[in-house]
Amino acid sequence: MDLDLGAVRTLLAVVDDGQFTVAAARLGMTQQAVSKRIARLESELGVPLLVRSRTGVAPTEAGAAFLPQARALVGLADQAVAALRADRRPLRVDALAKASAPIEIVRDFYETAEVELDVVVSRGTVPRERALADGSIDAAFGRVTGPLPPGIMRVPACLEPIPVMVGRRHALARRKRVALKELDGLTAWMPGNARDSEWSEFYRFLSDEVGVLIDTSGPVFGADHLMERVAGSAELITFANQTQFPGYPDVVQIDVTDPAPAYPWSLMWHEDNRHPSLPLLIDHVRDHYRPSGTEGFWIPGPDRPLFP
């Protein structure tokens, strides 16, 4: 027997509301249409399901026995529809930061794969592993800083070279490039490098190995304040690029070489995630990653095994 789910829903509405008229209004149907649905369901089951009285409607003994299974049946149908709709929702990807290499990767993926995307820029405000596990996001870019939690998978995405920016009064201002060792003893002012964040750890490794001082003091007043301080100083530098801070003519970008410090980006996801577009993104990242190793780049020692 194939039950009419619409009729089962109508039965539940009548039982819950206690009256045909109230249920009909809630369902957007006429009272006659509701009565016909219930009668057809009773005919299919071969038993009366409701008893009518002056005070309203109540389930019969058979109806009361049928109700738990009816609610379970409707619940399973709703879950099936919800799962289907979840598969059709946009793929939610956390790119972590604006004006970063992952943004370009996701944009290229979007233009080539033609899938629905919802790009999130979390700046690490939400624990990534928890968001991946509970499905708040489907994939995330970032730096892997230790053993992966159970269920979290990753592939290398890219190594993003990091230049420096200096004011025109700085001794390096006329240079197009500078060797990494020449930053020894300089101060990079980087307010807003949140303590214990994956990028602040990156710069701690860089400071320890190269000798550049990372100054995170002072509140964050925005891009204008940062660029004004760097532009007016003959000593300060900051690790950034003109894509992040466009439109500041008194600040120049200088490439760092021999080796170039590079941020090691990985793509992460949870192995239980079944979004149909997720494998496409994973394959895109795998196919476009250039396994040139770390030659020519400086990355923290713990990251090197992850970027063969």
Contacts in CASP RR format, 6 or more apart in sequence:
PFRMAT RR
TARGET T0000
AUTHOR 0000-0000-0000
METHOD contacts of the structure
MODEL  1
MDLDLGAVRTLLAVVDDGQFTVAAARLGMTQQAVSKRIARLESELGVPLL
VRSRTGVAPTEAGAAFLPQARALVGLADQAVAALRADRRPLRVDALAKAS
APIEIVRDFYETAEVELDVVVSRGTVPRERALADGSIDAAFGRVTGPLPP
GIMRVPACLEPIPVMVGRRHALARRKRVALKELDGLTAWMPGNARDSEWS
EFYRFLSDEVGVLIDTSGPVFGADHLMERVAGSAELITFANQTQFPGYPD
VVQIDVTDPAPAYPWSLMWHEDNRHPSLPLLIDHVRDHYRPSGTEGFWIP
GPDRPLFP
1 44 0 8 1.000
3 41 0 8 1.000
3 44 0 8 1.000
3 73 0 8 1.000
4 37 0 8 1.000
4 40 0 8 1.000
4 41 0 8 1.000
4 44 0 8 1.000
5 73 0 8 1.000
5 74 0 8 1.000
5 77 0 8 1.000
6 37 0 8 1.000
7 37 0 8 1.000
7 38 0 8 1.000
7 40 0 8 1.000
7 41 0 8 1.000
8 41 0 8 1.000
8 70 0 8 1.000
8 73 0 8 1.000
8 74 0 8 1.000
9 27 0 8 1.000
9 74 0 8 1.000
10 23 0 8 1.000
10 27 0 8 1.000
10 29 0 8 1.000
10 34 0 8 1.000
10 37 0 8 1.000
10 38 0 8 1.000
10 41 0 8 1.000
11 37 0 8 1.000
11 38 0 8 1.000
11 41 0 8 1.000
11 49 0 8 1.000
11 50 0 8 1.000
11 70 0 8 1.000
12 67 0 8 1.000
12 70 0 8 1.000
12 71 0 8 1.000
12 74 0 8 1.000
13 23 0 8 1.000
13 26 0 8 1.000
13 27 0 8 1.000
13 34 0 8 1.000
14 20 0 8 1.000
14 23 0 8 1.000
14 34 0 8 1.000
14 38 0 8 1.000
14 50 0 8 1.000
14 57 0 8 1.000
15 50 0 8 1.000
15 57 0 8 1.000
15 58 0 8 1.000
15 59 0 8 1.000
15 67 0 8 1.000
16 23 0 8 1.000
17 23 0 8 1.000
17 26 0 8 1.000
18 56 0 8 1.000
18 57 0 8 1.000
18 58 0 8 1.000
19 56 0 8 1.000
19 57 0 8 1.000
20 31 0 8 1.000
20 34 0 8 1.000
20 35 0 8 1.000
20 57 0 8 1.000
21 31 0 8 1.000
23 34 0 8 1.000
24 30 0 8 1.000
24 31 0 8 1.000
24 33 0 8 1.000
24 34 0 8 1.000
27 34 0 8 1.000
38 49 0 8 1.000
38 50 0 8 1.000
41 49 0 8 1.000
42 48 0 8 1.000
42 49 0 8 1.000
42 50 0 8 1.000
45 62 0 8 1.000
45 66 0 8 1.000
47 60 0 8 1.000
47 62 0 8 1.000
47 63 0 8 1.000
48 60 0 8 1.000
48 62 0 8 1.000
48 63 0 8 1.000
49 59 0 8 1.000
49 60 0 8 1.000
49 62 0 8 1.000
49 63 0 8 1.000
49 66 0 8 1.000
50 57 0 8 1.000
50 58 0 8 1.000
50 59 0 8 1.000
50 60 0 8 1.000
50 63 0 8 1.000
51 57 0 8 1.000
51 58 0 8 1.000
51 59 0 8 1.000
51 60 0 8 1.000
59 66 0 8 1.000
59 67 0 8 1.000
86 275 0 8 1.000
87 274 0 8 1.000
87 275 0 8 1.000
87 276 0 8 1.000
89 116 0 8 1.000
89 118 0 8 1.000
89 275 0 8 1.000
90 115 0 8 1.000
90 116 0 8 1.000
90 117 0 8 1.000
90 118 0 8 1.000
91 115 0 8 1.000
91 116 0 8 1.000
91 117 0 8 1.000
91 118 0 8 1.000
91 138 0 8 1.000
91 139 0 8 1.000
91 275 0 8 1.000
91 277 0 8 1.000
91 278 0 8 1.000
91 281 0 8 1.000
92 118 0 8 1.000
92 120 0 8 1.000
92 135 0 8 1.000
92 136 0 8 1.000
92 137 0 8 1.000
92 138 0 8 1.000
92 139 0 8 1.000
93 106 0 8 1.000
93 117 0 8 1.000
93 118 0 8 1.000
93 119 0 8 1.000
93 120 0 8 1.000
93 137 0 8 1.000
93 138 0 8 1.000
93 139 0 8 1.000
93 140 0 8 1.000
93 141 0 8 1.000
93 281 0 8 1.000
94 120 0 8 1.000
94 121 0 8 1.000
94 122 0 8 1.000
94 126 0 8 1.000
94 128 0 8 1.000
94 131 0 8 1.000
94 137 0 8 1.000
94 139 0 8 1.000
94 140 0 8 1.000
94 141 0 8 1.000
95 102 0 8 1.000
95 103 0 8 1.000
95 106 0 8 1.000
95 119 0 8 1.000
95 120 0 8 1.000
95 121 0 8 1.000
95 141 0 8 1.000
96 102 0 8 1.000
96 121 0 8 1.000
96 122 0 8 1.000
96 123 0 8 1.000
96 124 0 8 1.000
96 140 0 8 1.000
96 141 0 8 1.000
96 142 0 8 1.000
97 121 0 8 1.000
97 123 0 8 1.000
98 121 0 8 1.000
98 244 0 8 1.000
99 241 0 8 1.000
99 243 0 8 1.000
99 244 0 8 1.000
100 141 0 8 1.000
100 160 0 8 1.000
100 263 0 8 1.000
100 265 0 8 1.000
101 157 0 8 1.000
101 158 0 8 1.000
101 160 0 8 1.000
101 263 0 8 1.000
101 265 0 8 1.000
102 141 0 8 1.000
102 142 0 8 1.000
102 157 0 8 1.000
102 158 0 8 1.000
102 265 0 8 1.000
103 119 0 8 1.000
105 141 0 8 1.000
105 157 0 8 1.000
105 158 0 8 1.000
105 284 0 8 1.000
105 285 0 8 1.000
105 288 0 8 1.000
106 117 0 8 1.000
106 119 0 8 1.000
108 284 0 8 1.000
108 288 0 8 1.000
109 115 0 8 1.000
109 117 0 8 1.000
109 280 0 8 1.000
109 281 0 8 1.000
109 284 0 8 1.000
109 285 0 8 1.000
110 117 0 8 1.000
112 284 0 8 1.000
113 277 0 8 1.000
113 280 0 8 1.000
113 281 0 8 1.000
113 284 0 8 1.000
115 277 0 8 1.000
115 280 0 8 1.000
116 277 0 8 1.000
120 137 0 8 1.000
122 128 0 8 1.000
122 131 0 8 1.000
122 140 0 8 1.000
124 194 0 8 1.000
124 197 0 8 1.000
124 198 0 8 1.000
126 136 0 8 1.000
128 137 0 8 1.000
128 140 0 8 1.000
128 142 0 8 1.000
128 268 0 8 1.000
129 149 0 8 1.000
129 152 0 8 1.000
130 136 0 8 1.000
131 137 0 8 1.000
131 140 0 8 1.000
132 138 0 8 1.000
132 139 0 8 1.000
132 140 0 8 1.000
132 152 0 8 1.000
132 268 0 8 1.000
132 269 0 8 1.000
132 270 0 8 1.000
132 273 0 8 1.000
133 149 0 8 1.000
133 151 0 8 1.000
133 152 0 8 1.000
133 270 0 8 1.000
135 270 0 8 1.000
135 273 0 8 1.000
138 269 0 8 1.000
138 273 0 8 1.000
138 275 0 8 1.000
138 277 0 8 1.000
138 278 0 8 1.000
139 267 0 8 1.000
139 268 0 8 1.000
139 269 0 8 1.000
139 273 0 8 1.000
139 278 0 8 1.000
139 281 0 8 1.000
139 282 0 8 1.000
140 267 0 8 1.000
140 268 0 8 1.000
140 269 0 8 1.000
141 157 0 8 1.000
141 265 0 8 1.000
141 266 0 8 1.000
141 267 0 8 1.000
141 268 0 8 1.000
142 198 0 8 1.000
142 265 0 8 1.000
142 266 0 8 1.000
142 268 0 8 1.000
143 198 0 8 1.000
143 199 0 8 1.000
143 201 0 8 1.000
143 202 0 8 1.000
143 263 0 8 1.000
143 264 0 8 1.000
143 265 0 8 1.000
143 266 0 8 1.000
143 303 0 8 1.000
144 154 0 8 1.000
144 264 0 8 1.000
144 266 0 8 1.000
144 268 0 8 1.000
144 303 0 8 1.000
144 306 0 8 1.000
145 198 0 8 1.000
145 201 0 8 1.000
145 302 0 8 1.000
146 302 0 8 1.000
148 154 0 8 1.000
148 268 0 8 1.000
151 270 0 8 1.000
151 271 0 8 1.000
151 272 0 8 1.000
152 268 0 8 1.000
152 269 0 8 1.000
152 270 0 8 1.000
152 271 0 8 1.000
153 268 0 8 1.000
153 269 0 8 1.000
153 270 0 8 1.000
153 271 0 8 1.000
154 266 0 8 1.000
154 267 0 8 1.000
154 268 0 8 1.000
154 269 0 8 1.000
154 306 0 8 1.000
155 266 0 8 1.000
155 267 0 8 1.000
155 282 0 8 1.000
155 285 0 8 1.000
155 286 0 8 1.000
155 289 0 8 1.000
156 264 0 8 1.000
156 265 0 8 1.000
156 266 0 8 1.000
156 289 0 8 1.000
156 291 0 8 1.000
156 306 0 8 1.000
156 307 0 8 1.000
156 308 0 8 1.000
157 265 0 8 1.000
157 266 0 8 1.000
157 267 0 8 1.000
157 285 0 8 1.000
157 289 0 8 1.000
158 265 0 8 1.000
158 288 0 8 1.000
158 289 0 8 1.000
158 290 0 8 1.000
159 262 0 8 1.000
159 263 0 8 1.000
159 264 0 8 1.000
159 265 0 8 1.000
159 293 0 8 1.000
159 294 0 8 1.000
159 297 0 8 1.000
159 299 0 8 1.000
159 307 0 8 1.000
160 262 0 8 1.000
160 263 0 8 1.000
160 265 0 8 1.000
161 255 0 8 1.000
161 256 0 8 1.000
161 260 0 8 1.000
161 261 0 8 1.000
161 262 0 8 1.000
161 297 0 8 1.000
162 239 0 8 1.000
162 240 0 8 1.000
162 241 0 8 1.000
162 256 0 8 1.000
162 260 0 8 1.000
162 261 0 8 1.000
162 262 0 8 1.000
162 263 0 8 1.000
163 239 0 8 1.000
163 240 0 8 1.000
163 241 0 8 1.000
163 253 0 8 1.000
163 254 0 8 1.000
163 255 0 8 1.000
163 256 0 8 1.000
164 172 0 8 1.000
164 178 0 8 1.000
164 183 0 8 1.000
164 188 0 8 1.000
164 237 0 8 1.000
164 238 0 8 1.000
164 239 0 8 1.000
164 240 0 8 1.000
164 253 0 8 1.000
164 254 0 8 1.000
164 256 0 8 1.000
165 227 0 8 1.000
165 230 0 8 1.000
165 237 0 8 1.000
165 238 0 8 1.000
165 239 0 8 1.000
165 240 0 8 1.000
165 241 0 8 1.000
165 242 0 8 1.000
165 245 0 8 1.000
165 251 0 8 1.000
165 252 0 8 1.000
165 253 0 8 1.000
165 254 0 8 1.000
166 172 0 8 1.000
166 173 0 8 1.000
166 230 0 8 1.000
166 236 0 8 1.000
166 237 0 8 1.000
166 251 0 8 1.000
166 252 0 8 1.000
166 254 0 8 1.000
167 173 0 8 1.000
167 230 0 8 1.000
167 231 0 8 1.000
167 232 0 8 1.000
167 233 0 8 1.000
167 234 0 8 1.000
167 236 0 8 1.000
167 250 0 8 1.000
167 251 0 8 1.000
167 252 0 8 1.000
168 231 0 8 1.000
168 250 0 8 1.000
168 251 0 8 1.000
168 252 0 8 1.000
169 232 0 8 1.000
169 233 0 8 1.000
169 234 0 8 1.000
170 233 0 8 1.000
170 234 0 8 1.000
170 235 0 8 1.000
170 236 0 8 1.000
170 237 0 8 1.000
171 234 0 8 1.000
172 178 0 8 1.000
172 182 0 8 1.000
172 237 0 8 1.000
172 254 0 8 1.000
173 252 0 8 1.000
173 254 0 8 1.000
175 254 0 8 1.000
176 254 0 8 1.000
176 255 0 8 1.000
177 254 0 8 1.000
177 255 0 8 1.000
177 256 0 8 1.000
177 257 0 8 1.000
178 254 0 8 1.000
178 255 0 8 1.000
178 256 0 8 1.000
178 257 0 8 1.000
179 256 0 8 1.000
179 257 0 8 1.000
179 258 0 8 1.000
180 210 0 8 1.000
180 256 0 8 1.000
180 257 0 8 1.000
180 258 0 8 1.000
180 259 0 8 1.000
180 260 0 8 1.000
180 261 0 8 1.000
180 298 0 8 1.000
181 210 0 8 1.000
181 258 0 8 1.000
183 210 0 8 1.000
183 211 0 8 1.000
183 212 0 8 1.000
183 237 0 8 1.000
183 256 0 8 1.000
184 210 0 8 1.000
184 211 0 8 1.000
184 212 0 8 1.000
185 211 0 8 1.000
185 212 0 8 1.000
185 213 0 8 1.000
186 212 0 8 1.000
186 213 0 8 1.000
186 235 0 8 1.000
186 237 0 8 1.000
187 212 0 8 1.000
187 213 0 8 1.000
187 215 0 8 1.000
187 235 0 8 1.000
187 236 0 8 1.000
187 237 0 8 1.000
188 203 0 8 1.000
188 212 0 8 1.000
188 213 0 8 1.000
188 214 0 8 1.000
188 215 0 8 1.000
188 236 0 8 1.000
188 237 0 8 1.000
188 238 0 8 1.000
188 239 0 8 1.000
189 215 0 8 1.000
189 217 0 8 1.000
189 226 0 8 1.000
189 229 0 8 1.000
189 230 0 8 1.000
189 236 0 8 1.000
189 237 0 8 1.000
189 238 0 8 1.000
190 203 0 8 1.000
190 214 0 8 1.000
190 215 0 8 1.000
190 216 0 8 1.000
190 238 0 8 1.000
190 239 0 8 1.000
191 216 0 8 1.000
191 217 0 8 1.000
191 218 0 8 1.000
191 219 0 8 1.000
191 220 0 8 1.000
191 226 0 8 1.000
192 216 0 8 1.000
192 220 0 8 1.000
193 199 0 8 1.000
193 200 0 8 1.000
193 203 0 8 1.000
193 214 0 8 1.000
193 216 0 8 1.000
194 200 0 8 1.000
195 216 0 8 1.000
199 263 0 8 1.000
200 216 0 8 1.000
201 300 0 8 1.000
202 263 0 8 1.000
202 300 0 8 1.000
203 214 0 8 1.000
203 239 0 8 1.000
204 214 0 8 1.000
205 300 0 8 1.000
205 301 0 8 1.000
206 212 0 8 1.000
206 214 0 8 1.000
206 261 0 8 1.000
206 298 0 8 1.000
206 300 0 8 1.000
207 213 0 8 1.000
207 214 0 8 1.000
209 298 0 8 1.000
210 261 0 8 1.000
210 298 0 8 1.000
220 226 0 8 1.000
223 244 0 8 1.000
223 245 0 8 1.000
226 238 0 8 1.000
226 245 0 8 1.000
227 245 0 8 1.000
227 248 0 8 1.000
227 250 0 8 1.000
227 251 0 8 1.000
229 236 0 8 1.000
230 236 0 8 1.000
230 237 0 8 1.000
230 238 0 8 1.000
230 251 0 8 1.000
231 248 0 8 1.000
231 250 0 8 1.000
231 251 0 8 1.000
232 250 0 8 1.000
239 261 0 8 1.000
241 253 0 8 1.000
242 248 0 8 1.000
242 253 0 8 1.000
245 251 0 8 1.000
258 296 0 8 1.000
259 296 0 8 1.000
259 297 0 8 1.000
259 298 0 8 1.000
260 296 0 8 1.000
260 297 0 8 1.000
260 298 0 8 1.000
261 297 0 8 1.000
261 298 0 8 1.000
261 299 0 8 1.000
262 297 0 8 1.000
262 298 0 8 1.000
262 299 0 8 1.000
263 299 0 8 1.000
264 299 0 8 1.000
264 300 0 8 1.000
264 303 0 8 1.000
264 306 0 8 1.000
264 307 0 8 1.000
266 306 0 8 1.000
267 281 0 8 1.000
267 282 0 8 1.000
267 285 0 8 1.000
269 278 0 8 1.000
269 282 0 8 1.000
291 308 0 8 1.000
293 307 0 8 1.000
293 308 0 8 1.000
294 304 0 8 1.000
294 307 0 8 1.000
299 307 0 8 1.000
END
